[in-house]
């Protein structure tokens, strides 16, 4: 049973790594949207902004789901300790 907490820690570390990656991607999208809204995109940007906002919403949903998984994994690891 010694391997179980290690597996739990490994899983939690992986989930946190995924969360950091999603957060970085989301920040990049926010920066790009802000740039385009400030007029940095030139020509037709409304469609591009709409697509970027859709992508940001999807990433936000994924992050919320990931946060729930992280909380669950943390709780399970805490019970096993």
Secondary structure by P-SEA (a helix, b strand, c coil): ccaaaaaaaaaaaaaaaaaaaaaaaaaaaaaaaaaaaacccccccaaaaaaaaaaaaaaaaaaaaaaaaaaaaaaaaaaac
